[in-house]
Amino acid sequence: MHENLKLSRRSLLGGFAAASVVAGVGSRKASALSGTTTEVSYNGFLDPVNAKDPRAAAQNRMIEAFEKANPSIKIKVIVDPSGANGIRAARARAGAPDVIRVSNSQQPEYSSTGSILPIDDLVARDGIDTKDWLIPLDQTKVNGKLWGLQQDFRIPILVYRKSRFAEAQITTPPRTYEEVGALGAKLTKGATIGYAVPIGVTGGIGGAQAFNEFIISSMLAGNDGPLFAPDGRNIAFADDRLLLAATTVSDLFAKKASTPVTLQYGYNELQDGLRSGAVASASFGLYRYKGIEKAVADNDLAWAPAPSIAPDDKLTAYGFQLSINANSPNKEAAWEFVKFMTSPEAQILAARGGEVVARASVYNDPYFSTPEAADQSGWKDLVQERGRLVTYSVIQSIFNQIAGEEFQRMILLGSTPESVVSQVKSRYAEALSKS
């Protein structure tokens, strides 16, 4: 059992009346007074008062169910859309928030701070089923340890406007980047971009994150290769994968499937282009699909698996985990909240909010046989069939920025794909040495 958290489950269920806290947690004893509550602060990106977001409404229902089952614990939600508050707290070794929602792409940086709790012992202690996940929980480890429990999974999808494809007499969505390149002559006309490649820096945690998330990470890792070393520091993808990625992206612009306009696109610009029809297609996030669909008239939006180098190549998947602040004075209460929010009971509530939830058993619920859940079921199958998790960098946002700048330079100034390989590697090594 981890020395930082040797508490029994009864310490929570009894309102912490008899809980004792040992080395690493402090000498504080839980109050035995009847009615005493523990407040757990939860750092996430969903605003509880946003009535228009079904995911926020689902989160409210999940928290309400948790507090009803655990009357001695109250949850305080801290809204942090960018995740900046969470990483600042980790770097500063602050005692709050108690629970932080962390993406797999940020997990190496969080774990490197020493400010989130490894939970392998807790998972074993409480008998968490590590197999009941769309991608087995063991594959979410960073440097050999579990740092959180997975809430959801995300994977790139091709989002396209059906009318644009019909006008160009395109009957089948492209499966490969070679097929995407062929869209240029058919779709990129006037103000319409056939396939937008977003290499801008807006949105996300920094750098060209959308470019990395939707396109580059899958190209670099391939079907079975690494992205970064297990500790999240050194580049582990092969030079020829980066050369292939640079060559492929260069061809998309040369064939006018994409245009230099998209060098300034991030998440929001890409979404706006798909909504307006200025972008005919793009690899995008499934988590934004429903929002675009509601804004597009005449059922004119559709999705398909994201294109890849070869048909049916693997695509990098990621999602969000709930992690416990290692400096929190409320670790046991925080762990109970994490367990509940990732339990099948809570996950079915999250599913009704539109998430591709992580627990595999939840997909046996009758909800997933309804038309409302058809897209989620398709995305779940895509995650299981083609998704793979990779290790990201401890300075992932800086890598995103470096890659984005070098790919932009290649498109705008005509530098070679070989130069992209050399510059990305040398600049990353320099940045890592300073981190």
TILUMKE-788863 format. One record per residue (C-alpha): residue number from 1; residue in one letter; x, y, z. Coordinates in steps of 0.5 Angstrom, whole numbers, always signed. Example, Ala and Ser with C-alpha at 12.3 -4.5 7.8 and 13.67 -1.06 7.14 Angstrom:
2
> resi/resn/x/y/z
> 1/A/+25/-9/+16
> 2/S/+27/-2/+14
This chain:
435
> resi/resn/x/y/z
> 1/M/+0/+0/+0
> 2/H/+3/+7/-2
> 3/E/+6/+10/+4
> 4/N/+2/+17/+3
> 5/L/-5/+14/+4
> 6/K/-6/+8/+9
> 7/L/-13/+10/+10
> 8/S/-19/+5/+10
> 9/R/-25/+5/+7
> 10/R/-29/+6/+13
> 11/S/-25/+12/+15
> 12/L/-29/+16/+9
> 13/L/-36/+12/+10
> 14/G/-36/+14/+18
> 15/G/-35/+21/+16
> 16/F/-28/+21/+18
> 17/A/-30/+20/+25
> 18/A/-24/+15/+27
> 19/A/-19/+16/+21
> 20/S/-12/+17/+23
> 21/V/-7/+20/+18
> 22/V/+0/+17/+17
> 23/A/+7/+19/+14
> 24/G/+6/+24/+8
> 25/V/-1/+26/+9
> 26/G/+0/+29/+16
> 27/S/-2/+28/+23
> 28/R/-9/+31/+22
> 29/K/-14/+27/+25
> 30/A/-21/+27/+22
> 31/S/-26/+31/+27
> 32/A/-31/+26/+30
> 33/L/-36/+31/+31
> 34/S/-43/+29/+28
> 35/G/-44/+33/+21
> 36/T/-37/+35/+20
> 37/T/-36/+35/+12
> 38/T/-30/+35/+8
> 39/E/-30/+40/+2
> 40/V/-26/+37/-4
> 41/S/-24/+42/-10
> 42/Y/-25/+39/-17
> 43/N/-21/+43/-22
> 44/G/-24/+41/-29
> 45/F/-27/+45/-35
> 46/L/-34/+44/-35
> 47/D/-38/+50/-32
> 48/P/-44/+48/-28
> 49/V/-48/+54/-29
> 50/N/-48/+53/-37
> 51/A/-54/+50/-38
> 52/K/-53/+50/-46
> 53/D/-48/+44/-45
> 54/P/-51/+37/-44
> 55/R/-44/+35/-41
> 56/A/-44/+40/-36
> 57/A/-51/+38/-34
> 58/A/-49/+31/-34
> 59/Q/-43/+33/-29
> 60/N/-48/+36/-24
> 61/R/-52/+30/-24
> 62/M/-46/+26/-23
> 63/I/-43/+30/-17
> 64/E/-51/+31/-14
> 65/A/-51/+23/-14
> 66/F/-44/+23/-11
> 67/E/-46/+28/-5
> 68/K/-52/+24/-4
> 69/A/-48/+17/-3
> 70/N/-43/+21/+1
> 71/P/-46/+26/+5
> 72/S/-40/+28/+9
> 73/I/-36/+30/+3
> 74/K/-38/+36/-1
> 75/I/-35/+38/-8
> 76/K/-33/+45/-10
> 77/V/-32/+46/-18
> 78/I/-26/+50/-20
> 79/V/-28/+52/-28
> 80/D/-21/+52/-31
> 81/P/-22/+51/-39
> 82/S/-15/+52/-41
> 83/G/-12/+47/-35
> 84/A/-7/+53/-33
> 85/N/-10/+53/-26
> 86/G/-9/+46/-25
> 87/I/-1/+46/-28
> 88/R/+0/+52/-24
> 89/A/-2/+49/-18
> 90/A/+2/+42/-19
> 91/R/+8/+46/-21
> 92/A/+7/+51/-14
> 93/R/+6/+44/-10
> 94/A/+0/+48/-8
> 95/G/-5/+44/-3
> 96/A/-11/+45/-8
> 97/P/-15/+43/-12
> 98/D/-15/+36/-9
> 99/V/-17/+33/-16
> 100/I/-15/+35/-22
> 101/R/-18/+33/-29
> 102/V/-11/+32/-33
> 103/S/-11/+30/-41
> 104/N/-6/+24/-43
> 105/S/-2/+29/-47
> 106/Q/-1/+33/-40
> 107/Q/+0/+27/-36
> 108/P/+8/+27/-36
> 109/E/+8/+34/-35
> 110/Y/+4/+33/-28
> 111/S/+7/+27/-26
> 112/S/+14/+30/-27
> 113/T/+12/+36/-22
> 114/G/+12/+30/-16
> 115/S/+5/+34/-15
> 116/I/+0/+28/-17
> 117/L/-1/+22/-13
> 118/P/+1/+15/-16
> 119/I/-5/+11/-15
> 120/D/-3/+4/-17
> 121/D/-4/+2/-9
> 122/L/-10/+5/-9
> 123/V/-13/+1/-15
> 124/A/-10/-5/-12
> 125/R/-13/-4/-5
> 126/D/-20/-2/-8
> 127/G/-20/-8/-13
> 128/I/-21/-3/-19
> 129/D/-22/-7/-25
> 130/T/-17/-5/-30
> 131/K/-20/-9/-36
> 132/D/-26/-5/-36
> 133/W/-24/+0/-40
> 134/L/-24/+2/-48
> 135/I/-17/+2/-48
> 136/P/-14/-2/-42
> 137/L/-12/+2/-36
> 138/D/-5/-1/-36
> 139/Q/-4/+3/-42
> 140/T/-5/+10/-39
> 141/K/+1/+9/-35
> 142/V/+6/+14/-35
> 143/N/+13/+12/-33
> 144/G/+10/+5/-31
> 145/K/+5/+8/-26
> 146/L/-2/+10/-26
> 147/W/-3/+17/-24
> 148/G/-11/+18/-25
> 149/L/-17/+14/-27
> 150/Q/-19/+15/-34
> 151/Q/-26/+19/-35
> 152/D/-27/+19/-43
> 153/F/-23/+18/-49
> 154/R/-22/+22/-56
> 155/I/-20/+20/-63
> 156/P/-19/+24/-69
> 157/I/-25/+24/-74
> 158/L/-26/+27/-81
> 159/V/-32/+32/-81
> 160/Y/-34/+34/-87
> 161/R/-40/+38/-91
> 162/K/-44/+33/-95
> 163/S/-47/+38/-100
> 164/R/-39/+40/-101
> 165/F/-38/+33/-103
> 166/A/-44/+32/-107
> 167/E/-43/+38/-111
> 168/A/-36/+35/-113
> 169/Q/-39/+28/-114
> 170/I/-35/+25/-108
> 171/T/-39/+19/-106
> 172/T/-34/+16/-101
> 173/P/-30/+20/-95
> 174/P/-22/+19/-96
> 175/R/-19/+14/-92
> 176/T/-12/+16/-94
> 177/Y/-8/+22/-94
> 178/E/-6/+21/-102
> 179/E/-14/+21/-103
> 180/V/-14/+27/-99
> 181/G/-9/+30/-103
> 182/A/-14/+28/-109
> 183/L/-20/+33/-106
> 184/G/-16/+39/-108
> 185/A/-18/+40/-115
> 186/K/-25/+38/-113
> 187/L/-26/+42/-107
> 188/T/-21/+48/-106
> 189/K/-25/+53/-110
> 190/G/-26/+60/-109
> 191/A/-26/+61/-101
> 192/T/-27/+54/-100
> 193/I/-22/+50/-97
> 194/G/-22/+42/-99
> 195/Y/-19/+39/-93
> 196/A/-16/+44/-87
> 197/V/-9/+43/-84
> 198/P/-9/+47/-78
> 199/I/-2/+49/-76
> 200/G/-4/+55/-72
> 201/V/-3/+57/-64
> 202/T/-10/+59/-62
> 203/G/-13/+55/-57
> 204/G/-11/+49/-52
> 205/I/-5/+49/-48
> 206/G/+0/+52/-53
> 207/G/+3/+51/-59
> 208/A/+0/+48/-65
> 209/Q/-4/+43/-61
> 210/A/-10/+42/-66
> 211/F/-4/+40/-71
> 212/N/-1/+35/-66
> 213/E/-8/+32/-64
> 214/F/-11/+31/-70
> 215/I/-5/+30/-75
> 216/I/+2/+29/-73
> 217/S/+2/+25/-67
> 218/S/-1/+19/-71
> 219/M/+4/+20/-77
> 220/L/+10/+20/-72
> 221/A/+8/+14/-68
> 222/G/+5/+10/-73
> 223/N/+2/+3/-72
> 224/D/+6/+1/-66
> 225/G/+12/+6/-65
> 226/P/+13/+11/-59
> 227/L/+12/+18/-59
> 228/F/+17/+20/-53
> 229/A/+21/+16/-48
> 230/P/+17/+13/-42
> 231/D/+19/+18/-38
> 232/G/+17/+24/-43
> 233/R/+23/+27/-44
> 234/N/+27/+25/-50
> 235/I/+24/+24/-57
> 236/A/+23/+17/-59
> 237/F/+19/+17/-66
> 238/A/+24/+15/-72
> 239/D/+27/+20/-76
> 240/D/+23/+17/-82
> 241/R/+17/+18/-79
> 242/L/+18/+25/-78
> 243/L/+20/+26/-85
> 244/L/+14/+22/-88
> 245/A/+10/+27/-84
> 246/A/+13/+33/-87
> 247/T/+13/+30/-94
> 248/T/+5/+28/-93
> 249/V/+3/+35/-90
> 250/S/+7/+39/-96
> 251/D/+4/+35/-101
> 252/L/-3/+37/-98
> 253/F/-1/+44/-99
> 254/A/+2/+43/-106
> 255/K/-4/+39/-109
> 256/K/-8/+45/-106
> 257/A/-12/+40/-101
> 258/S/-11/+45/-96
> 259/T/-9/+53/-97
> 260/P/-4/+57/-93
> 261/V/-10/+60/-90
> 262/T/-10/+54/-85
> 263/L/-3/+56/-82
> 264/Q/-7/+61/-77
> 265/Y/-12/+56/-76
> 266/G/-13/+53/-69
> 267/Y/-19/+49/-66
> 268/N/-24/+55/-66
> 269/E/-22/+57/-73
> 270/L/-23/+50/-76
> 271/Q/-30/+49/-72
> 272/D/-32/+56/-75
> 273/G/-30/+54/-82
> 274/L/-33/+47/-82
> 275/R/-40/+51/-79
> 276/S/-40/+56/-85
> 277/G/-38/+51/-90
> 278/A/-32/+55/-92
> 279/V/-28/+48/-90
> 280/A/-31/+42/-93
> 281/S/-27/+37/-89
> 282/A/-22/+37/-84
> 283/S/-19/+32/-78
> 284/F/-23/+34/-72
> 285/G/-25/+33/-65
> 286/L/-31/+28/-64
> 287/Y/-32/+32/-58
> 288/R/-34/+38/-62
> 289/Y/-38/+35/-67
> 290/K/-45/+35/-64
> 291/G/-44/+43/-63
> 292/I/-42/+44/-70
> 293/E/-48/+39/-72
> 294/K/-53/+43/-68
> 295/A/-51/+50/-72
> 296/V/-51/+47/-79
> 297/A/-58/+46/-83
> 298/D/-61/+41/-87
> 299/N/-57/+35/-84
> 300/D/-51/+37/-88
> 301/L/-45/+35/-83
> 302/A/-43/+28/-83
> 303/W/-36/+24/-80
> 304/A/-32/+18/-82
> 305/P/-25/+16/-79
> 306/A/-20/+20/-80
> 307/P/-15/+19/-86
> 308/S/-8/+16/-85
> 309/I/-2/+14/-88
> 310/A/-5/+7/-90
> 311/P/-12/+5/-90
> 312/D/-14/+3/-83
> 313/D/-7/+5/-79
> 314/K/-8/+7/-72
> 315/L/-10/+13/-69
> 316/T/-7/+17/-63
> 317/A/-13/+17/-58
> 318/Y/-13/+21/-51
> 319/G/-18/+23/-46
> 320/F/-18/+26/-39
> 321/Q/-16/+23/-33
> 322/L/-18/+25/-26
> 323/S/-12/+25/-21
> 324/I/-11/+27/-14
> 325/N/-6/+33/-12
> 326/A/-1/+29/-8
> 327/N/-1/+36/-3
> 328/S/-8/+35/-2
> 329/P/-10/+35/+6
> 330/N/-16/+31/+3
> 331/K/-13/+25/-1
> 332/E/-18/+20/+2
> 333/A/-24/+24/+0
> 334/A/-21/+26/-6
> 335/W/-20/+18/-8
> 336/E/-27/+17/-7
> 337/F/-29/+22/-11
> 338/V/-25/+20/-17
> 339/K/-27/+13/-16
> 340/F/-34/+15/-17
> 341/M/-33/+19/-22
> 342/T/-30/+14/-26
> 343/S/-35/+8/-24
> 344/P/-40/+5/-29
> 345/E/-46/+9/-25
> 346/A/-43/+16/-26
> 347/Q/-40/+14/-33
> 348/I/-47/+13/-36
> 349/L/-49/+19/-33
> 350/A/-43/+22/-37
> 351/A/-45/+18/-43
> 352/R/-52/+22/-43
> 353/G/-48/+28/-44
> 354/G/-45/+26/-50
> 355/E/-38/+24/-48
> 356/V/-35/+17/-50
> 357/V/-34/+15/-43
> 358/A/-28/+10/-42
> 359/R/-31/+4/-38
> 360/A/-33/-1/-43
> 361/S/-38/-4/-39
> 362/V/-43/+2/-39
> 363/Y/-44/+1/-47
> 364/N/-48/-5/-45
> 365/D/-53/+0/-42
> 366/P/-60/+0/-47
> 367/Y/-58/+8/-48
> 368/F/-53/+6/-53
> 369/S/-58/+2/-57
> 370/T/-62/+9/-58
> 371/P/-61/+13/-64
> 372/E/-59/+19/-60
> 373/A/-53/+15/-58
> 374/A/-51/+12/-65
> 375/D/-45/+17/-66
> 376/Q/-42/+15/-59
> 377/S/-43/+8/-61
> 378/G/-39/+9/-67
> 379/W/-34/+13/-64
> 380/K/-33/+8/-58
> 381/D/-32/+3/-64
> 382/L/-27/+7/-67
> 383/V/-23/+8/-61
> 384/Q/-23/+0/-59
> 385/E/-21/-2/-66
> 386/R/-16/+4/-68
> 387/G/-14/+8/-62
> 388/R/-7/+7/-59
> 389/L/-5/+11/-53
> 390/V/+2/+14/-53
> 391/T/+7/+17/-48
> 392/Y/+7/+25/-49
> 393/S/+13/+30/-47
> 394/V/+14/+33/-41
> 395/I/+14/+40/-45
> 396/Q/+9/+38/-50
> 397/S/+6/+45/-51
> 398/I/+13/+47/-53
> 399/F/+14/+41/-58
> 400/N/+7/+43/-61
> 401/Q/+10/+50/-62
> 402/I/+17/+48/-65
> 403/A/+13/+43/-70
> 404/G/+8/+48/-72
> 405/E/+13/+53/-73
> 406/E/+18/+49/-77
> 407/F/+12/+46/-81
> 408/Q/+9/+53/-83
> 409/R/+16/+55/-85
> 410/M/+16/+49/-90
> 411/I/+10/+51/-93
> 412/L/+11/+59/-93
> 413/L/+18/+59/-94
> 414/G/+19/+53/-98
> 415/S/+24/+49/-93
> 416/T/+25/+42/-94
> 417/P/+22/+36/-91
> 418/E/+29/+34/-89
> 419/S/+30/+41/-86
> 420/V/+24/+40/-82
> 421/V/+27/+34/-79
> 422/S/+33/+37/-77
> 423/Q/+30/+43/-74
> 424/V/+25/+40/-70
> 425/K/+30/+35/-67
> 426/S/+35/+40/-65
> 427/R/+30/+45/-63
> 428/Y/+27/+40/-58
> 429/A/+33/+38/-55
> 430/E/+35/+45/-54
> 431/A/+28/+46/-50
> 432/L/+29/+40/-46
> 433/S/+36/+42/-44
> 434/K/+33/+48/-41
> 435/S/+26/+46/-38
